[in-house]
């Protein structure tokens, strides 16, 4: 018997303090919620240099959770871990022909799976709009792996390293279209109970050191938003806009969220979240502004942990409890000792 973190994002390169400050989520939010919900208490150094211990019964705990580091410095935390029998995962995979089928499958059966995520081909259009590979997983039991190795718990060093300078055409519409076609076709039509290790299931990109360099000198933007269950059509419209625009993306993942929590700046809400990596190209800023408007109209919001372009006015439309957070900061840190570029841009 061992233990695993209750919530892990798509990379292992995250600190516990950062996980709390961003109130991160994983493939299991629909059942387990966000990271802060599994924190019993935390120690926080405030702007006056004193350290306080905060529990979930305090308002300042929930200002800190999702507070993007603006309430102070987290020095320690007490977590509730998840007991696991092995360091391996039992994974089910299936190809899904279109977005409507995918969302129906996830909506009807995600409560039967602890971890669930879908890769979406954002270049597919027409009847194949949003074709996907749906992956679900559980921690494998000792009985399931009694004849298999038990390794894979500890992170291995990356097996590959991206070149220091990638050519600009590497992540282009033609190359991404070929990659997406191959990725979709290589996935099994339906496979149940494949045994894999923890790093391969949760953190596949960590296996390529410097993978972000593949986007070239211009880099990329990761755009992640959530819309409530009632905003399902907004999700369909955004995937359609991405396909029509033809901006290449080989990494786009859809997940289900369960209810949110008490934190005024926590990102998750009951509904759907899509994260998509988009190379910086002419017209991308205009496209993302259009997507922002769709998200706002659907009563959704963007994930501040991945944001580099939102403006203060749009933020106010997305986070209805923003004034509550600002009031809490004025009380905790009236002299604004803790600031960040994001806080200045968004007037936090």
C-alpha positions in Angstrom: 0.0 0.0 0.0 1.2 3.5 -0.9 -0.1 7.0 -1.4 -0.6 9.3 -4.4 -1.4 13.1 -4.5 -5.1 13.6 -4.6 -4.9 16.0 -7.6 -2.1 16.3 -10.2 -2.0 18.5 -13.3 -0.6 17.6 -16.7 3.0 18.1 -15.5 4.9 17.0 -12.4 6.9 20.3 -12.4 4.7 22.1 -9.9 5.2 22.9 -6.3 2.7 22.3 -3.5 2.5 26.1 -2.9 1.9 26.8 -6.5 -0.7 24.0 -6.7 -2.6 25.8 -3.8 -2.1 29.3 -5.2 -3.5 28.2 -8.6 -6.0 25.7 -7.1 -5.0 23.3 -9.8 -7.2 20.6 -11.2 -6.6 17.2 -12.8 -8.3 14.5 -14.8 -10.4 13.7 -11.7 -12.1 17.0 -10.9 -15.5 15.7 -11.7 -15.2 13.3 -8.7 -12.4 14.7 -6.5 -12.5 18.5 -7.0 -9.5 20.7 -7.0 -6.2 20.6 -5.1 -7.2 23.0 -2.3 -10.1 20.8 -1.3 -7.6 18.2 -0.1 -5.5 20.6 1.9 -6.2 20.4 5.6 -4.2 23.5 6.5 -1.4 25.7 5.3 1.2 28.1 6.8 1.3 31.5 5.2 3.8 34.3 5.6 1.9 37.6 5.3 3.1 41.0 4.3 4.2 41.9 7.8 6.5 38.8 8.0 4.4 36.9 10.5 3.3 33.3 9.8 -0.2 32.1 10.3 -1.7 28.6 10.1 -4.9 28.6 8.1 -7.5 25.9 7.8 -10.5 25.4 5.5 -12.7 27.0 8.1 -11.1 30.4 7.5 -11.9 32.9 4.8 -8.2 33.7 4.3 -7.5 30.0 3.4 -10.0 30.4 0.5 -8.5 33.7 -0.5 -5.1 32.0 -0.7 -6.5 29.0 -2.7 -6.6 30.2 -6.3 -5.3 33.6 -5.2 -2.3 33.4 -7.5 0.2 34.0 -4.8 -1.1 37.5 -3.8 -2.0 36.7 -0.2 1.5 35.7 0.9 4.1 33.0 0.8 3.0 29.4 1.5 5.7 27.6 3.4 4.1 24.3 4.3 0.8 22.5 3.9 -1.0 19.4 5.3 -2.5 17.3 2.6 -5.0 14.4 2.5 -3.4 11.8 0.2 -5.0 9.0 -1.8 -4.2 5.4 -0.8 -3.1 3.2 -3.8 -2.2 -0.4 -3.9 0.3 -0.1 -6.8 2.3 2.4 -8.8 0.5 1.4 -12.0 -2.7 2.5 -13.8 -5.5 0.6 -15.5 -6.5 2.5 -18.6 -9.4 2.3 -21.0 -9.1 4.0 -24.4 -11.5 4.6 -27.3 -11.8 6.6 -30.5 -14.8 8.8 -30.7 -16.0 10.1 -34.1 -17.2 13.6 -33.2 -17.6 16.1 -30.4 -21.4 15.5 -29.8 -20.7 11.8 -29.3 -17.8 12.6 -27.0 -19.7 14.9 -24.8 -22.6 12.5 -24.5 -20.2 9.7 -23.6 -18.5 11.8 -20.9 -21.7 13.2 -19.5 -23.3 9.8 -19.2 -20.5 7.7 -17.8 -17.7 9.9 -16.3 -19.0 9.3 -12.7 -18.0 5.6 -13.2 -14.3 6.6 -13.8 -11.9 8.4 -11.4 -9.8 9.9 -14.2 -11.1 11.0 -17.6 -9.7 13.2 -20.4 -10.1 13.4 -24.1 -7.7 14.6 -26.8 -9.5 16.5 -29.6 -8.5 17.0 -33.2 -9.2 20.7 -33.5 -8.4 20.7 -37.3 -11.2 18.1 -38.0 -14.4 19.6 -39.4 -17.8 18.8 -40.9 -19.2 15.5 -39.5 -15.8 14.8 -37.9 -15.8 18.0 -35.9 -14.1 17.4 -32.6 -13.2 13.7 -33.3 -11.4 12.5 -30.2 -9.5 9.9 -28.3 -11.1 9.4 -24.9 -8.9 8.0 -22.1 -10.1 6.9 -18.6 -8.1 5.4 -15.8 -8.0 4.0 -12.3 -5.2 3.1 -10.0 -4.5 -0.5 -10.7 -5.0 -3.0 -7.8 -2.5 -5.5 -6.7 -4.7 -8.2 -8.1 -4.7 -6.6 -11.6 -0.9 -6.5 -11.7 0.1 -9.5 -9.8 2.1 -10.9 -12.8 3.5 -7.5 -13.9 6.3 -5.3 -12.8 5.6 -2.8 -10.0 7.9 0.1 -11.1 7.1 3.4 -12.7 6.1 5.3 -9.6 9.0 7.7 -9.5 9.4 10.2 -12.3 12.0 9.1 -14.9 14.3 11.5 -16.6 13.0 12.7 -20.0 13.7 10.2 -22.7 13.9 12.8 -25.5 15.1 16.4 -25.7 13.7 19.0 -28.1 16.2 20.8 -30.3 17.3 24.3 -29.0 15.9 25.9 -32.1 13.0 24.4 -34.1 12.2 25.6 -37.6 9.1 27.7 -37.8 7.3 25.3 -40.1 7.5 22.4 -37.6 4.2 23.3 -36.0 2.2 24.3 -39.0 -1.2 23.5 -40.3 0.0 20.8 -42.8 2.3 19.1 -40.3 -0.2 19.2 -37.5 -3.0 17.9 -39.7 -0.7 14.8 -40.5 0.1 14.4 -36.8 -3.5 14.6 -35.7 -4.5 12.1 -38.3 -1.8 9.6 -37.2 -2.6 10.2 -33.5 -6.3 9.5 -34.0 -5.7 6.4 -36.2 -3.1 4.9 -33.9 -5.5 5.0 -30.9 -7.4 1.7 -30.4 -11.0 1.7 -31.4 -11.8 0.3 -28.0 -9.3 -1.1 -25.4 -10.0 -1.9 -21.8 -7.6 -2.4 -18.9 -4.3 -1.5 -20.4 -1.6 -1.4 -17.6 0.7 1.6 -17.8 2.8 3.6 -15.3 1.9 6.8 -13.5 4.2 9.2 -15.5 2.9 7.9 -18.8 -0.7 8.4 -17.8 -0.5 11.7 -16.0 2.5 13.5 -17.4 3.3 12.3 -20.9 4.8 15.6 -22.1 7.4 15.5 -19.2 9.0 12.7 -21.2 10.3 15.3 -23.7 12.7 17.9 -22.2 12.1 21.4 -23.5 9.0 20.3 -25.5 7.9 24.0 -25.6 10.9 24.7 -27.9 9.2 22.7 -30.7 7.0 25.8 -31.3 10.0 27.8 -32.5 11.0 31.3 -31.5 7.5 32.7 -31.7 6.3 30.4 -29.0 2.6 29.5 -28.3 -0.4 30.4 -26.2 -2.3 27.9 -24.1 -5.9 28.9 -24.0 -8.0 27.2 -21.3 -11.6 28.0 -20.5 -14.5 26.5 -18.7 -18.2 26.8 -19.5 -21.1 25.5 -17.3 -23.1 22.5 -18.2 -25.7 24.8 -19.7 -23.1 26.3 -22.0 -22.4 23.0 -23.9 -23.3 24.7 -27.2 -20.6 27.3 -26.6 -18.0 24.5 -26.4 -19.2 23.2 -29.7 -19.0 26.7 -31.2 -15.5 27.3 -30.0 -14.3 24.0 -31.4 -15.9 24.9 -34.7 -14.2 28.3 -34.7 -10.8 26.7 -34.0 -11.4 24.3 -36.9 -12.6 27.0 -39.3 -9.6 29.2 -38.4 -7.2 26.4 -39.1 -4.7 27.4 -36.4 -2.6 24.3 -35.8 -2.8 22.5 -32.5 -1.7 19.0 -31.7 -2.5 19.4 -28.0 -6.1 20.1 -27.1 -7.8 18.3 -24.1 -11.3 18.3 -22.9 -12.3 17.4 -19.3 -15.4 17.4 -17.1 -15.5 19.5 -14.0 -17.6 18.9 -10.9 -18.8 21.7 -8.5 -16.4 24.5 -7.6 -15.5 25.6 -4.1 -15.4 28.6 -1.8 -12.4 30.3 -3.3 -13.5 33.5 -5.2 -10.8 33.1 -7.9 -10.8 29.3 -8.2 -11.2 28.4 -11.9 -13.3 25.2 -12.0 -17.1 25.1 -12.1 -19.5 22.3 -13.0 -19.2 21.9 -16.7 -16.7 21.5 -19.5 -13.1 22.8 -19.8 -10.9 22.8 -22.9 -7.2 23.6 -23.0 -5.6 24.1 -26.4 -2.0 25.0 -27.3 -1.9 27.5 -30.2 1.3 28.7 -31.9 1.5 32.4 -32.2 0.4 33.3 -35.7 -1.0 36.5 -37.3 -4.7 36.7 -36.4 -4.4 34.6 -33.2 -5.1 37.7 -31.0 -8.3 38.4 -32.9 -9.4 34.8 -32.7 -8.9 34.5 -29.0 -10.8 37.8 -28.4 -13.7 36.2 -30.3 -13.5 33.1 -28.1 -13.4 35.3 -25.0 -16.8 36.8 -26.0 -18.3 33.3 -26.5 -17.0 32.2 -23.1 -18.4 35.3 -21.3 -21.8 34.9 -23.0 -21.9 31.4 -21.7 -21.1 32.5 -18.1 -17.7 30.8 -18.3 -14.2 32.0 -17.5 -10.5 31.6 -18.3 -7.8 29.9 -16.2 -5.6 32.6 -14.7 -2.7 30.1 -14.1 -2.3 30.0 -17.9 -3.3 33.5 -18.9 -1.0 36.0 -20.5 -3.4 38.2 -22.5 -6.7 38.8 -20.6 -7.7 42.4 -19.8 -9.3 43.6 -16.5 -12.7 44.4 -18.0 -13.1 40.8 -19.4 -11.8 39.4 -16.1 -14.6 41.2 -14.3 -17.2 39.7 -16.6 -15.8 36.2 -16.0 -15.3 36.1 -12.2 -18.5 37.3 -10.5 -16.8 37.2 -7.0 -13.8 39.3 -8.1 -14.8 42.3 -5.9 -14.9 39.9 -2.9 -11.3 38.8 -3.7 -10.1 42.4 -4.1 -11.7 43.4 -0.8 -9.9 40.5 0.9 -6.6 41.6 -0.5 -7.1 45.2 0.7 -7.6 43.8 4.2 -4.7 41.3 4.1 -2.2 43.4 2.2 -3.2 47.1 2.2 0.2 48.2 1.0 0.3 45.7 -1.8 3.6 44.1 -0.8 2.8 41.0 -2.9 2.4 42.0 -6.5 2.9 40.3 -9.9 2.7 41.2 -13.5 -0.6 39.4 -13.8 -2.0 41.3 -10.8 -1.0 44.6 -12.4 -2.4 43.8 -15.8 -5.7 42.6 -14.3 -5.9 45.2 -11.5 -6.1 42.5 -8.8 
